[in-house]
Amino acid sequence: MDKLKVTPPPHLHSGDQIRFVMRDVLVALIPACLAAIYFFGWRALLMLAVGTGSAVFWEWLLVSKEKKTIGDLSAAVTGMLLTLVLPPSLPLWLIPIGTLIAIGLGKLIFGGLGYNPFNPALIGRAALMASWPAAMTSWFWPKGASLPLENFNALTTATPLVLAKYRGFQVGYSQLFWGNVAGSLGETSAFAILLGAAYLIIKRRIDLRIPLSYLATVFILMAIWGRDPVFHLLAGGLLLGAFFMATDYVTTPVTPRGRIVFGIGCGILTVLIRLFGGYPEGVNYSILLMNALSPLLERWTMPVPGRRSSRA
């Protein structure tokens, strides 16, 4: 009789486990972590240790013994991602608060991994930004950064996006690509982020529909508005957000068309916030807003069984 037993789909398993996927994400983040340590010193390493360790601790503490999930490495990924989008001067005691919010309110309160509607790391960052805005907007440039003398005082406390929006000063592509600029720990080096993204692409851990549509939308709209599109691709947290945040399996649509619309929506919101909002970045809130629309995008773009395609 067991042979006739009917079980719900899916009936095939790829052999992948959450632990293996999260392990690959952690590996992909290593270049960004090394770049952060290189440019911002050993304090960056301490921040990464506190962020990753506290996230794992909170999940261990808040989940019952029967359902311990720290072994799937998702908490470690959340802690590391959150730390990489924090300014290097942030007081260490704020990091565990951010990871508690990310794990507790961004993930576990909805039922744990697979049920959270928003990216937990971005929830943690948004909460810190709303509660401690001064600490979250305090920056410094790496030692040895190439700074024009006449703009030195302004540059040492501002990111490239702040300088471009409020002072009309644009940092060169080379500095943005290699990462010798002010910014959050893991967003300054485009090279390190792209290196990690290449690893995820090779391992087939991310779908390129979201990051490509996201980046293309920002590029096109910035060009239309007469802004330097290459600068806006390299500056700020756009690359990190496009490849590591917007591609989250749980909080993004599962349909191919839905993912493209999701990426376009993130791009439009990012451009609007950067150009017309009071905040020079925009990636964090853009992805969170589109996370809220993911269920609708899935419903609107889900193929209808039996309906023939217009191309048929």
C-alpha positions in Angstrom: 0.0 0.0 0.0 2.9 2.4 0.6 3.6 2.4 -3.1 0.2 3.9 -3.7 0.6 6.6 -1.1 0.1 10.1 -2.6 2.2 13.0 -1.2 2.0 16.7 -2.0 4.5 18.2 -4.4 7.3 18.7 -5.1 8.2 15.1 -5.7 11.7 15.7 -6.9 14.5 17.0 -4.7 17.5 18.8 -6.2 19.8 17.5 -3.4 20.5 21.0 -2.2 20.0 22.0 1.4 19.6 25.4 3.0 22.9 24.9 4.8 24.8 24.5 1.4 23.1 27.6 -0.1 23.9 29.7 2.9 27.5 28.4 3.0 28.0 29.6 -0.6 26.6 33.0 0.3 29.1 33.3 3.2 31.9 32.3 0.8 30.7 34.9 -1.7 30.8 37.6 1.0 34.5 36.8 1.9 35.9 39.3 -0.7 33.7 42.1 0.6 34.8 41.3 4.2 38.5 41.2 3.3 38.1 44.6 1.5 36.4 46.0 4.5 39.3 44.9 6.8 41.9 46.2 4.3 40.4 49.7 4.0 38.9 50.2 7.5 41.3 48.2 9.6 40.9 45.6 12.3 37.8 47.3 13.7 36.0 46.0 10.6 37.0 42.5 11.6 35.7 43.1 15.1 32.4 44.4 13.8 32.0 41.4 11.5 32.7 39.0 14.4 30.2 40.8 16.7 27.5 41.0 14.0 27.8 37.5 12.8 28.2 36.0 16.3 25.4 38.0 17.9 23.0 37.0 15.1 23.7 33.3 15.7 23.4 33.8 19.5 20.0 35.5 19.2 18.6 32.7 17.0 20.0 30.1 19.4 18.4 31.9 22.3 15.0 32.6 20.8 14.4 29.3 19.1 13.3 26.3 21.2 15.6 23.4 21.7 13.5 21.1 19.6 13.7 23.5 16.6 17.3 24.8 16.7 18.1 26.2 13.3 21.5 27.8 13.7 23.0 24.9 11.8 21.5 26.1 8.6 23.8 29.1 8.6 21.0 31.5 7.8 21.5 33.5 11.0 25.2 33.9 10.2 24.3 35.2 6.7 21.9 37.7 8.2 24.4 38.9 10.7 27.2 39.2 8.2 25.0 41.1 5.6 23.7 43.5 8.3 27.3 44.3 9.4 28.4 44.9 5.9 25.8 47.6 5.4 26.8 49.5 8.6 29.2 52.4 8.8 32.7 51.5 10.1 32.4 54.1 12.9 29.2 52.6 14.4 29.5 51.9 18.1 29.9 48.2 18.7 27.0 48.0 21.2 24.5 49.0 18.5 25.4 45.9 16.3 23.8 43.3 18.7 20.7 45.5 18.8 20.5 45.5 15.0 21.0 41.7 14.8 18.3 41.2 17.5 15.8 43.2 15.5 16.9 41.4 12.3 16.5 37.9 13.7 13.6 38.5 16.1 11.4 41.0 14.3 12.6 40.4 10.8 12.6 36.7 10.8 11.4 34.6 13.8 8.3 36.6 14.5 6.9 35.5 11.2 7.7 31.8 11.8 11.4 31.6 10.9 13.3 31.1 7.6 10.9 30.8 4.7 8.1 32.8 6.2 9.6 36.2 6.6 8.2 38.7 4.0 11.1 41.2 4.4 14.8 40.8 4.2 15.9 40.5 7.8 19.3 42.2 7.4 17.6 45.2 5.8 15.0 45.3 8.5 17.8 45.5 11.1 19.5 48.3 9.2 16.3 50.3 8.7 15.5 50.0 12.5 19.0 51.3 13.4 18.7 54.1 10.8 15.4 55.2 12.3 16.6 55.0 15.9 20.2 56.2 15.7 20.4 58.3 12.5 23.5 60.3 13.6 25.5 57.1 14.3 24.3 55.5 11.1 25.4 58.5 9.0 28.9 59.0 10.5 31.6 58.2 8.0 35.4 58.3 7.6 37.6 57.7 4.6 40.2 55.0 4.6 43.8 56.0 5.2 45.7 56.9 2.1 42.5 57.8 0.1 43.1 60.3 -2.6 41.3 63.5 -1.5 41.6 67.0 -3.0 43.0 69.3 -0.3 40.4 72.0 -0.8 37.6 69.5 -0.1 39.3 67.6 2.6 37.1 68.7 5.5 33.9 67.9 3.6 35.1 64.6 2.2 36.2 63.1 5.5 32.7 63.0 6.8 30.7 62.2 3.7 30.2 59.3 1.3 30.5 59.7 -2.5 26.7 59.8 -2.8 26.4 62.6 -0.2 29.2 64.6 -2.0 27.5 64.1 -5.4 24.1 65.1 -4.2 24.8 68.0 -1.9 28.2 69.3 -2.9 28.4 68.5 -6.6 31.7 66.7 -6.2 32.0 63.3 -7.9 34.6 60.7 -6.9 36.4 58.9 -9.7 35.5 55.5 -11.1 38.8 53.9 -10.1 38.3 54.7 -6.4 34.8 53.5 -6.4 35.7 50.3 -8.2 38.5 49.3 -5.8 36.9 50.7 -2.7 39.2 53.3 -1.3 36.2 55.6 -0.4 33.9 56.3 2.6 30.9 54.1 3.0 29.5 51.1 4.7 31.9 48.2 5.4 30.9 46.0 2.5 29.6 48.4 -0.1 32.7 50.5 -1.0 34.6 48.0 -3.2 32.7 47.2 -6.4 35.4 44.8 -7.4 35.0 42.7 -4.2 31.2 42.6 -4.6 31.4 41.6 -8.2 33.9 38.9 -7.3 31.5 37.4 -4.8 28.6 37.8 -7.2 30.5 35.8 -9.9 30.9 33.0 -7.4 27.2 32.9 -6.7 26.5 32.9 -10.5 28.9 30.1 -11.1 27.3 28.1 -8.3 23.9 29.0 -9.7 22.7 30.4 -6.4 21.1 33.5 -7.8 18.9 34.4 -10.7 20.3 37.2 -12.8 16.9 38.5 -13.8 16.6 40.6 -10.6 20.1 42.1 -10.4 20.3 42.8 -14.2 16.9 44.4 -14.4 17.7 46.4 -11.2 21.0 47.7 -12.4 19.8 48.4 -15.9 16.8 50.4 -14.6 19.1 52.6 -12.5 21.5 53.0 -15.4 18.8 54.1 -17.9 16.9 56.4 -15.6 20.0 58.1 -14.3 21.1 58.7 -17.9 17.7 60.1 -18.7 17.9 62.5 -15.8 21.3 63.7 -17.0 23.3 62.0 -14.1 26.3 59.9 -14.5 24.9 56.3 -14.6 28.2 54.6 -14.1 28.9 56.6 -11.0 25.5 55.6 -9.5 26.1 51.9 -10.3 29.4 51.9 -8.4 28.6 54.3 -5.6 26.7 53.3 -2.4 25.2 50.0 -1.7 23.6 49.3 -5.1 25.8 46.4 -6.2 25.7 44.7 -2.8 21.9 45.2 -2.7 21.3 44.0 -6.2 23.3 40.8 -5.9 23.0 39.8 -2.2 19.8 41.5 -0.9 17.4 41.7 -3.8 18.1 38.0 -4.7 16.9 36.6 -1.4 14.9 33.5 -2.1 12.2 34.1 0.5 11.4 37.7 0.0 11.3 38.0 -3.8 8.9 36.6 -6.5 9.4 33.0 -7.7 8.1 33.7 -11.2 10.6 34.8 -14.0 8.4 37.8 -15.0 7.8 38.7 -11.4 11.5 38.8 -10.7 12.1 41.2 -13.7 9.3 43.5 -12.5 10.7 43.3 -8.9 14.2 44.4 -10.2 12.7 47.2 -12.2 10.7 48.4 -9.3 13.7 48.4 -7.0 15.6 50.4 -9.7 12.8 53.0 -10.0 12.5 53.5 -6.3 16.3 53.7 -5.8 16.5 56.5 -8.4 13.6 58.4 -7.0 15.0 58.3 -3.5 18.5 59.3 -4.6 17.4 62.1 -6.8 14.4 63.5 -4.9 14.5 62.1 -1.4 16.1 63.5 1.6 18.4 60.4 1.9 21.2 60.1 -0.7 21.1 56.2 -0.9 17.8 54.5 -1.4 18.7 50.8 -1.9 17.7 49.7 1.6 14.1 51.1 1.5 13.7 50.3 -2.2 14.2 46.5 -1.6 12.0 46.5 1.5 9.1 48.2 -0.3 9.4 45.8 -3.2 9.5 42.9 -0.7 6.0 44.0 0.4 4.8 43.7 -3.2 6.3 40.3 -3.9 3.1 38.4 -3.2 1.2 40.6 -5.6 3.8 40.3 -8.3 3.7 36.5 -7.9 -0.1 36.5 -8.3 0.0 38.8 -11.3 2.7 37.0 -13.1 1.9 33.4 -12.3 1.2 31.3 -15.5 -2.4 30.1 -15.7 -2.7 26.4 -16.4 -4.2 25.6 -19.7 -3.8 29.1 -21.1 -1.7 29.2 -24.3 1.0 31.8 -24.6 0.5 34.6 -27.1 3.6 33.4 -28.9 2.2 29.9 -29.4 
